Amino acid sequence: MRSQTHETGDREYREVVSPVHVGEMPEPKVMAYCLQQNDRVHYGSWRLQLFNDETAALVFGVNFEANAGPEKLKFIIKIVAQTADVLGKVI
């Protein structure tokens, strides 16, 4: 979970992410799977973060209100971990 927050309008948000792959660019079939899953998940999304010409990270993340209580935080962390674990088993 990032300690850094961002604001949209009058709301402040935080993000919980889980990297599934860090290294070379993921295979096209993995990227296609993630795009399909983005249409199916209720919270969060898959994205590719590029660090340089040779390193990429495939992560799943959820943005939520920065001042959310502990139950909401626990729920978000569980969703992120479970969703990332599914892809981790696929690749």
ABEGO torsion letter per residue (X at the ends): XBABBBBBEABBBBBBBBBABBEBBBBAAAAAAAAAAAAABABEBBBBBBABAABBBBBBBBBBBAABBAAAAAAAAAAAAAAAAAAAAAX
